Amino acid sequence: MKTAILVVYLLSSFVAVANTATPPSADEIVKQACAEAAASHKKVMVIFHASWCSWCHKLDTMMASPECKPLFDQSFVVCHLDIAESPDKLGLENPGAEELYAKYANQNCGIPFYLIMNPDGSVIADSRIKSHGVAPTGKGDNTGYPGSRPEMEYFLRTLRETTTLTPAQLKIIKEKFAQK
């Protein structure tokens, strides 16, 4: 009986420690995604999000829908970096994610915010609306979840410029994201 109690105690202690473990670093996640993208001839889409962010959840839901998931999967290795959590959920944040976000987004960008990278880690696009030819580090308003017409137009333009998705496939994404 004492052995059984000890085993239960040790298992519960292990579960408690495992649940409070630090999430993987942003660097680890991005490096792994880049390696996978290189092996599968895809790009990397890094999405900055938080557990409390309803627009982040909506973006994830739409991208994971049966209509859109195969299209995103054929073009991207998608990874998420957790930032801007509430004080009681700071343990969810990926170490180094805030710094990576700050490197590419201005302070008022908000989330969700995405970067599109080549497998070598070079950023080729982000979710800030910019004119054609402006570098990924150029200024622009964040599309966040592409809910408005200008946001959707930019989102589709970014996909058109960074993937081999066909016009018919882009139309599927546009129609799914337009659903309320």
N, C-alpha and C positions, 0 to 999 in steps of 0.2 A: 504494500500500500504506500509506504514511504517513497519507494522508487517511482511509482506512478505519479504521485504528487510532485516529486522533483522533476520528472519529465514534463509534466504539464506546465510547471513554473518556468522551466528553461525554454520550452517552446513559446510560451506567451512572452517571455522576455526577448527572445529572438525576433518575434513578430513586431514587438514594440520598437526595437532598435531598427529593424528593416524598414518600418514605416516612417522613421524619422531620419533616414539616411539622406544625405545631400544628393540632390538630383545631379545628373551628369552635367559637366560644364558645357557652355556654348561652344567652346573650341572643339571638344570631343564630338558633340553632335554634328557640327558642321563638317568636321574632317571625315566622319563616318559617312555622312550624306554625300560628300564630294567623291569619296572612294566608290561608293555604290553607283553614283551617277556616271563616273568614268567607266566603270565596268559594264554599265547598261546603256551607254551612249545617250544620256539624258542630261537635263539641267537640274539644278537644285533650286527649290523654292523654300526659303526660310520665312516662316510666319511668326511674328512676335505677337503674343497674346497673353491673356490673364484669365484666371478661372471665373472672375466676376463679370467679364466683358460679354454682354449679350451679342454685340456685333461680331465678336470673334467666334462665338458659338454658331451664329448664323452662317458665317463664311465657311466654317468647318462642315456644317450640315449640308450646305449646297455643294461643296466640293466632293463630299462623300456620297452624294445622292447616286442612285443607280445610273442616271443619265450622264453625270459628269465625272464620276470617279475614274472610269476607264480612260477618259480623255486626259485627265490630269496625270494619271499613272503612266500613260504612254510617253509623256513629255518630261515629267519631273520626278525627282525624289523629293518628297515634301517632308520637311521637319519643322517642329514647333519649338520656340524658345519662350519660356515663361518669364514675364517681367511685370513690374508695376502692381504687384500683389498687395492686398490689404495686410495690415500688420499681423493679423492672426494666420495668414497663409504665406508668409515670407519664405517658409521652407520649401515652397513649390518652385521658387525662382531658380533658374539655371545660372550658376556662377558665371560671370563674364557676359551674360546676355544684355544687361543694361548698358555696358560699355560698347558692345557691338551695335546695339540700337542707336546709342548716342553718336557713334561714328557716322552712321548713314542717315539718321532721321533728325530733324530739328526738334527742339523741346516740345513744340506744340503739335507734332504730327499725330499723336494718339495711336491707338491700336484698334483693330489689327493693322499691322504694317508688314509688308513683305519685301523681300529681296529676291531677285532671281540671279543665280550665279552659274558660271561655267563650272565644270568639274574641277578646274584648277583653283577655284575659290574667288575668282575675279567677278565682281558685281557688274552685271550687264543691264539691269533694270531694277526699279523699285516701284512702290505704290504711290509715289508722288506725281501728280499730273504735271507734265511738262510738254513743251513744244517738241516737235520732231527735231532730232539732232542734239538736244541738250543732254549732257552727261548724266549718268545715274546720280551723281552727287549734286546735280543742279537743284535749285529751289523749286518748290511746287507744293500744292495742297495734297494731303494724303487722301487717297480714295477710301481707305478703311474698307468697309464692306461696300462694294460698288452698287449702291442703291439708286443713285440719281443718273440721269442720262449722261452727263459729262464723265462721271465716274465709270460707268459701264463702258462708254466709248474708249476711255483710256485703258481700262482693264483688258478689253478685247484687243486693242492695238498692241498692248504689251505682250499678250499671248501670241498674236499674229507675228510679231517681230522676234519672238524668242523660241517659237516652237514650229513644228511642221503641221499643226492642226489645219484642217481644210476649212473653207468658208462654211460648209454644212456643219462641221463639228463646232465651230465657233458659234453658229446660230443655236445649236442645242444648248450650249453654255449660257448664251444670252437669254434664251427663253426660260431656262430653269431659274436663273438668278432673278428674272423679272417677276417670278411668282411670289406672292406675298404670303 
